[in-house]
Amino acid sequence: MLRKVVDVARNPDRRISNADDGVDITVSAVFVITMLLFAAVGITLFFGSAIVISGFSSNPMLNVISAKAELPTSIPKPVTRIDLTSLTPRPAPTITPTIQGGFVKIANTGGDGVFLRRTPRSNDKLVAWMDGTILQIVGENREAEGIVWRNVKDPKGNIGWVPAQYLIDVAQ
């Protein structure tokens, strides 16, 4: 059987003959019929129907594609360029020395409160505290992400970081 298949592969125009049931078809004819069947199935699956009615299809995407596109009625205005050399750079935030053991109060959040963070990074939230909460300073300030962070301990004993812009010093 394998010898017959290899022989047919080497000679595609040779006829396949099976004397038992009287079948006599060329390999090329089988290939063409198979490809036509695959094409018909593919078209049916892609378009949703093998029959296309003029101007309408059961596939909504074909209706969108065949719809006439509307052209814009106005020409967009050109973008004006900004001279970046005329802009003044912002000064870097100053890091003020801190007194360990001092206290600060959460303020200037607009009533939203502030998150105590595990590290001086915006996405490392630990716990939220409301305005008016007193925090103890436990370490030096650090600058990260363009923000000055204060190292503090909250009322529950969690140690972390809060942006300095949301803290005010508390007189002792």
Contacts in CASP RR format, 6 or more apart in sequence:
PFRMAT RR
TARGET T0000
AUTHOR 0000-0000-0000
METHOD contacts of the structure
MODEL  1
MLRKVVDVARNPDRRISNADDGVDITVSAVFVITMLLFAAVGITLFFGSA
IVISGFSSNPMLNVISAKAELPTSIPKPVTRIDLTSLTPRPAPTITPTIQ
GGFVKIANTGGDGVFLRRTPRSNDKLVAWMDGTILQIVGENREAEGIVWR
NVKDPKGNIGWVPAQYLIDVAQ
7 14 0 8 1.000
8 14 0 8 1.000
8 16 0 8 1.000
8 27 0 8 1.000
12 26 0 8 1.000
12 27 0 8 1.000
12 28 0 8 1.000
12 31 0 8 1.000
13 26 0 8 1.000
13 27 0 8 1.000
13 28 0 8 1.000
14 26 0 8 1.000
14 27 0 8 1.000
15 24 0 8 1.000
15 25 0 8 1.000
15 26 0 8 1.000
16 23 0 8 1.000
16 24 0 8 1.000
16 25 0 8 1.000
16 26 0 8 1.000
16 27 0 8 1.000
16 30 0 8 1.000
17 23 0 8 1.000
17 24 0 8 1.000
40 50 0 8 1.000
43 50 0 8 1.000
44 50 0 8 1.000
47 57 0 8 1.000
47 58 0 8 1.000
47 59 0 8 1.000
47 62 0 8 1.000
48 57 0 8 1.000
48 58 0 8 1.000
48 59 0 8 1.000
49 57 0 8 1.000
49 58 0 8 1.000
49 59 0 8 1.000
55 66 0 8 1.000
56 63 0 8 1.000
57 63 0 8 1.000
57 66 0 8 1.000
93 143 0 8 1.000
93 146 0 8 1.000
93 147 0 8 1.000
93 148 0 8 1.000
94 148 0 8 1.000
95 141 0 8 1.000
95 142 0 8 1.000
95 143 0 8 1.000
95 148 0 8 1.000
96 141 0 8 1.000
97 140 0 8 1.000
97 141 0 8 1.000
98 137 0 8 1.000
98 139 0 8 1.000
98 140 0 8 1.000
98 141 0 8 1.000
98 150 0 8 1.000
98 151 0 8 1.000
99 137 0 8 1.000
100 137 0 8 1.000
100 138 0 8 1.000
100 139 0 8 1.000
101 136 0 8 1.000
101 137 0 8 1.000
101 138 0 8 1.000
102 136 0 8 1.000
102 137 0 8 1.000
102 170 0 8 1.000
102 172 0 8 1.000
103 134 0 8 1.000
103 135 0 8 1.000
103 136 0 8 1.000
103 137 0 8 1.000
103 169 0 8 1.000
103 170 0 8 1.000
103 172 0 8 1.000
104 134 0 8 1.000
104 135 0 8 1.000
104 137 0 8 1.000
104 150 0 8 1.000
104 152 0 8 1.000
104 167 0 8 1.000
104 168 0 8 1.000
104 169 0 8 1.000
104 170 0 8 1.000
105 132 0 8 1.000
105 133 0 8 1.000
105 134 0 8 1.000
105 135 0 8 1.000
105 167 0 8 1.000
105 168 0 8 1.000
105 170 0 8 1.000
106 113 0 8 1.000
106 114 0 8 1.000
106 129 0 8 1.000
106 130 0 8 1.000
106 131 0 8 1.000
106 132 0 8 1.000
106 133 0 8 1.000
106 135 0 8 1.000
106 162 0 8 1.000
106 166 0 8 1.000
106 167 0 8 1.000
107 131 0 8 1.000
107 132 0 8 1.000
107 166 0 8 1.000
107 167 0 8 1.000
107 168 0 8 1.000
108 165 0 8 1.000
108 166 0 8 1.000
108 168 0 8 1.000
109 131 0 8 1.000
109 166 0 8 1.000
110 131 0 8 1.000
111 130 0 8 1.000
111 131 0 8 1.000
113 128 0 8 1.000
113 129 0 8 1.000
113 130 0 8 1.000
113 131 0 8 1.000
113 166 0 8 1.000
114 128 0 8 1.000
114 129 0 8 1.000
114 162 0 8 1.000
114 163 0 8 1.000
114 166 0 8 1.000
115 125 0 8 1.000
115 126 0 8 1.000
115 127 0 8 1.000
115 128 0 8 1.000
115 129 0 8 1.000
115 162 0 8 1.000
116 125 0 8 1.000
116 126 0 8 1.000
116 127 0 8 1.000
116 128 0 8 1.000
116 129 0 8 1.000
116 135 0 8 1.000
116 152 0 8 1.000
116 154 0 8 1.000
116 158 0 8 1.000
116 160 0 8 1.000
116 161 0 8 1.000
116 162 0 8 1.000
117 124 0 8 1.000
117 125 0 8 1.000
117 126 0 8 1.000
117 149 0 8 1.000
117 160 0 8 1.000
117 161 0 8 1.000
117 162 0 8 1.000
118 124 0 8 1.000
118 126 0 8 1.000
118 160 0 8 1.000
118 161 0 8 1.000
119 160 0 8 1.000
119 161 0 8 1.000
120 142 0 8 1.000
120 144 0 8 1.000
120 145 0 8 1.000
120 147 0 8 1.000
120 149 0 8 1.000
120 161 0 8 1.000
121 144 0 8 1.000
121 145 0 8 1.000
122 145 0 8 1.000
122 147 0 8 1.000
126 158 0 8 1.000
126 160 0 8 1.000
127 154 0 8 1.000
127 156 0 8 1.000
127 158 0 8 1.000
129 135 0 8 1.000
129 154 0 8 1.000
133 154 0 8 1.000
133 155 0 8 1.000
134 155 0 8 1.000
134 170 0 8 1.000
135 150 0 8 1.000
135 152 0 8 1.000
135 153 0 8 1.000
135 154 0 8 1.000
135 155 0 8 1.000
135 162 0 8 1.000
135 167 0 8 1.000
136 152 0 8 1.000
136 153 0 8 1.000
137 150 0 8 1.000
137 151 0 8 1.000
137 152 0 8 1.000
138 151 0 8 1.000
138 152 0 8 1.000
138 153 0 8 1.000
138 159 0 8 1.000
139 151 0 8 1.000
140 151 0 8 1.000
141 148 0 8 1.000
141 149 0 8 1.000
141 150 0 8 1.000
141 151 0 8 1.000
141 164 0 8 1.000
142 148 0 8 1.000
142 149 0 8 1.000
142 151 0 8 1.000
142 161 0 8 1.000
143 149 0 8 1.000
147 163 0 8 1.000
147 164 0 8 1.000
147 165 0 8 1.000
148 163 0 8 1.000
148 164 0 8 1.000
148 165 0 8 1.000
149 161 0 8 1.000
149 162 0 8 1.000
149 163 0 8 1.000
149 164 0 8 1.000
150 161 0 8 1.000
150 162 0 8 1.000
150 163 0 8 1.000
150 164 0 8 1.000
150 167 0 8 1.000
151 159 0 8 1.000
151 160 0 8 1.000
151 161 0 8 1.000
152 159 0 8 1.000
152 160 0 8 1.000
152 161 0 8 1.000
152 162 0 8 1.000
152 167 0 8 1.000
153 159 0 8 1.000
153 160 0 8 1.000
154 160 0 8 1.000
END
